[in-house]
């Protein structure tokens, strides 16, 4: 079956001008049952492979990218010429959901296993990889370079995997790219993987990476300036997404789980209002885009504005690419600076 190319509204302008770059997306809705027990392999979390192992793919190299930050980094670092002639990029199709919740079908898993390069965020972001054997010599986990900076979460899960018995996976916060310094480190690891995949293009890949790295450093400085301007100001998040943002830029972000797009009870409103008053919060924030009426309701109920800070892990027509979303997050934070 022919794999449809990505829709025009999702493409950067330079991609629209050159149709030779093929970006394949998996058009399969999120269904938890897509991981049948047959996929639970008893050979460990990743299948051991010989370092000399190569993918059977010929022609353009196939690269699987697990989410939007990685897709963006691949395209920025490879550049127009390399991307259009040398790469075929596979990305999950998740609609309005998060790639972190994506569950590939058995057919999609087979295509991923055959890819020349498999780029994952790490930190437990792609949960499906715990139950699938991937060719270790072609897998790059971008968070491995800063494993000591991963932020642990309180809970964990245990599962049984082959003869090794029970394995305890301590959960980590996963939205690492909201820390622009960690994003820069991920981009460097990704560049090194592309150089290994396309050694004849080393000079161009390294040059494009230097340009991206400089842009990320400048953005990191701008976020630091906003963090300093918001010192002593409390922000309350209704979704637990911003651990790395808070840690890097010194933001005081408290969490109050609440779906602002759904009705809430008077009791729940009072509970949230109490937390807000104790924290002396200056705004509520979340990843969802609220309507005008919903924003009005938030302000009437809690006497606070709502700002949208995107998780920036998926590609949506209305939100732009990863860099667009990161810059918009910066503007949102600047809007609440006193």
HELIX and SHEET records of a PDB file:
HELIX    1   1 UNK A    8  UNK A   10  5                                   3    
HELIX    2   2 UNK A   13  UNK A   16  1                                   4    
HELIX    3   3 UNK A   32  UNK A   34  5                                   3    
HELIX    4   4 UNK A   37  UNK A   39  5                                   3    
HELIX    5   5 UNK A   68  UNK A   86  1                                  19    
HELIX    6   6 UNK A   99  UNK A  101  5                                   3    
HELIX    7   7 UNK A  106  UNK A  113  1                                   8    
HELIX    8   8 UNK A  127  UNK A  131  5                                   5    
HELIX    9   9 UNK A  136  UNK A  138  5                                   3    
HELIX   10  10 UNK A  144  UNK A  149  5                                   6    
HELIX   11  11 UNK A  162  UNK A  164  5                                   3    
HELIX   12  12 UNK A  176  UNK A  178  5                                   3    
HELIX   13  13 UNK A  180  UNK A  197  1                                  18    
HELIX   14  14 UNK A  199  UNK A  201  5                                   3    
HELIX   15  15 UNK A  202  UNK A  229  1                                  28    
HELIX   16  16 UNK A  243  UNK A  249  1                                   7    
HELIX   17  17 UNK A  266  UNK A  279  1                                  14    
HELIX   18  18 UNK A  292  UNK A  302  1                                  11    
HELIX   19  19 UNK A  322  UNK A  334  1                                  13    
SHEET    1   A 5 UNK A  22  UNK A  26  0                                        
SHEET    2   A 5 UNK A  87  UNK A  92  1                                        
SHEET    3   A 5 UNK A  61  UNK A  65  1                                        
SHEET    4   A 5 UNK A 117  UNK A 120  1                                        
SHEET    5   A 5 UNK A 139  UNK A 141  1                                        
SHEET    1   B 2 UNK A 152  UNK A 160  0                                        
SHEET    2   B 2 UNK A 166  UNK A 172 -1                                        
SHEET    1   C 4 UNK A 252  UNK A 255  0                                        
SHEET    2   C 4 UNK A 234  UNK A 237  1                                        
SHEET    3   C 4 UNK A 281  UNK A 286  1                                        
SHEET    4   C 4 UNK A 305  UNK A 308  1                                        
END                                                                             
